Amino acid sequence: MIKLKQAVIVEGKYDKIKLAEILDAVIITTDGFGVFKKREKLDLICLFAKKHGVIILTDSDRAGFLIRNHLKGKINEGEIHNVFIPDVFGKEKRKTAPSADNKLGVEGIETEVLRGLFAKFTEDKSSDIFITRERLFDDGLSGRSNSAELRKKLQKELNLPENLSAKQLPAVLNSLFTEEEYAKALTKIKGEE
């Protein structure tokens, strides 16, 4: 697995599934052109760009470049790294027809090619993991009657999207915050109860 501190931005869930096989990183989907309308998702991408940087990996067709350019125009602070897949003509196995440009998307590119694209970004971040699902439970953020409400308060305090699930929260917290920042926010919201 390639460990990354940057969040990887891809178009869809099948791209995310493909990259999850080789990357230990936060992978955010744009939901195709959905990111044009979803302010909360764009805000999350901007937060990652500011804190750790983002790697944009969209398909090499026209739609992919429109999404990439939209993101580049909206991210005002932080690091943006552009990674491009090679032009490979054909169609993904799960699709009945090729894309409009007759090119494979991220999900159709060979794993070894994708691994090579991310090799220059590698970083061991195992020491940065402080939030686990078990810790969320211990801290009352999952598995309790008021956990969802407490998570929403924490996410608001940390300026995170409110619709993050308990399953997504550890990766986002570990990537964007220190253990001290997390503990301070948790203490503050618990003190307000």
C-alpha positions in Angstrom: 0.0 0.0 0.0 1.2 3.5 -0.8 0.6 5.8 2.1 -0.2 9.4 1.3 -0.8 12.5 3.4 -2.6 14.2 0.6 -6.3 13.5 -0.2 -6.8 12.0 -3.7 -9.7 13.5 -5.7 -11.4 11.2 -8.2 -14.6 11.4 -10.2 -16.6 8.4 -9.1 -17.0 5.4 -6.7 -15.5 2.9 -9.1 -12.3 5.0 -9.3 -12.3 5.2 -5.5 -12.6 1.4 -5.2 -9.8 0.9 -7.7 -7.4 3.3 -5.8 -8.4 1.9 -2.4 -6.6 -1.3 -3.5 -3.3 0.4 -3.7 -3.5 3.6 -1.6 -3.7 4.2 2.1 -5.1 7.7 1.8 -8.3 9.7 2.0 -10.0 9.4 -1.4 -12.8 11.8 -2.2 -15.1 11.5 -5.1 -16.5 14.5 -7.0 -19.6 12.5 -8.0 -18.8 13.5 -11.6 -20.2 17.0 -12.1 -21.9 16.8 -8.7 -19.0 18.8 -7.2 -20.2 21.8 -9.2 -23.3 21.9 -7.0 -22.2 20.4 -3.7 -20.6 23.3 -1.7 -20.0 21.1 1.3 -17.9 18.6 -0.7 -15.9 21.4 -2.4 -15.3 22.9 1.1 -13.9 19.6 2.3 -11.6 19.4 -0.7 -10.4 23.0 -0.1 -9.7 22.1 3.6 -7.6 19.1 2.6 -5.8 21.3 0.0 -4.9 23.8 2.7 -3.9 21.3 5.4 -2.1 18.6 3.4 -2.6 19.1 -0.3 -4.8 17.3 -2.8 -3.9 15.1 -5.7 -6.4 15.4 -8.5 -6.7 12.3 -10.7 -9.6 12.6 -13.1 -10.2 10.7 -16.3 -8.3 11.9 -19.4 -11.5 12.7 -21.3 -13.2 16.1 -21.7 -15.4 15.7 -18.7 -12.4 14.8 -16.5 -10.6 18.0 -17.6 -13.7 20.1 -16.9 -13.9 18.7 -13.4 -10.1 19.2 -12.8 -10.2 22.8 -14.0 -13.2 23.6 -11.9 -11.4 22.3 -8.8 -8.3 24.2 -9.6 -10.3 27.4 -10.0 -12.1 26.9 -6.7 -9.1 25.9 -4.5 -7.6 29.2 -3.4 -5.1 28.0 -0.8 -2.9 25.0 -0.3 -1.3 22.5 -2.6 -2.8 21.0 -5.7 -0.9 18.2 -7.4 -2.2 17.1 -10.8 -1.7 13.4 -11.8 -2.8 12.3 -15.3 -3.6 8.8 -16.5 -2.3 7.9 -19.9 -4.6 7.9 -22.9 -5.7 4.3 -23.2 -8.5 3.7 -25.8 -11.2 1.2 -25.0 -14.0 0.8 -22.5 -14.3 -0.4 -18.9 -15.5 -4.0 -18.4 -18.6 -3.0 -16.4 -19.8 -0.5 -19.1 -21.8 -1.4 -22.2 -20.3 1.4 -24.3 -17.0 3.4 -24.2 -16.9 7.0 -23.0 -17.6 9.8 -25.4 -13.8 10.1 -26.0 -13.4 6.3 -26.3 -10.8 6.4 -23.5 -10.5 4.3 -20.3 -11.1 6.2 -17.1 -9.2 5.7 -13.8 -11.0 2.5 -13.0 -9.9 0.9 -16.3 -6.2 1.7 -15.9 -3.9 -1.1 -14.9 -3.0 -1.2 -11.2 0.8 -1.1 -11.8 0.4 2.0 -13.9 -1.6 3.7 -11.1 0.9 2.6 -8.5 3.7 4.3 -10.6 1.7 7.5 -10.8 1.7 7.8 -7.0 5.2 6.6 -6.2 6.6 10.1 -5.9 4.1 11.1 -3.2 4.8 8.3 -0.8 5.1 9.0 2.9 4.9 6.9 6.0 2.1 8.4 8.1 1.5 5.4 10.4 2.6 7.5 13.4 -0.1 10.0 12.6 -3.0 7.6 13.2 -4.6 8.5 16.5 -8.3 8.1 15.8 -9.6 4.6 15.3 -13.2 3.3 15.4 -12.5 2.0 18.9 -11.4 5.5 20.0 -14.5 7.0 18.5 -16.6 4.6 20.6 -14.5 5.3 23.7 -15.0 9.0 23.2 -18.8 8.6 22.7 -18.8 9.5 19.0 -20.1 6.1 17.9 -22.2 3.3 19.2 -24.1 5.4 21.8 -27.6 6.8 21.8 -26.3 10.4 21.4 -23.3 9.6 19.2 -24.7 11.1 16.0 -25.5 14.3 17.7 -22.1 14.5 19.3 -20.4 13.8 16.0 -22.4 16.6 14.3 -21.2 19.0 17.1 -17.6 17.9 16.7 -17.8 18.3 12.9 -19.3 21.8 13.3 -16.6 22.8 15.7 -13.9 21.5 13.3 -15.6 23.0 10.2 -16.2 19.6 8.7 -19.2 18.6 6.6 -22.0 17.4 8.8 -22.8 14.4 6.6 -19.6 12.5 7.3 -20.3 9.0 8.7 -18.7 7.5 11.7 -16.9 5.2 9.3 -15.4 8.2 7.3 -14.6 10.3 10.3 -11.4 8.6 11.5 -9.6 9.1 8.2 -10.6 12.7 7.9 -9.6 13.5 11.5 -6.3 11.7 11.2 -5.5 13.6 8.0 -6.5 17.1 8.9 -5.9 17.4 12.7 -3.4 16.7 15.4 -4.5 14.6 18.4 -4.3 17.8 20.5 -6.7 19.7 18.1 -9.1 16.8 18.2 -8.9 16.5 22.1 -9.5 20.3 22.5 -12.5 20.3 20.2 -14.0 17.2 21.9 -13.5 18.7 25.4 -15.2 21.9 24.2 -18.3 20.3 22.8 -18.6 17.9 25.7 -18.4 20.9 28.1 -21.3 22.5 26.3 -23.6 19.6 27.0 
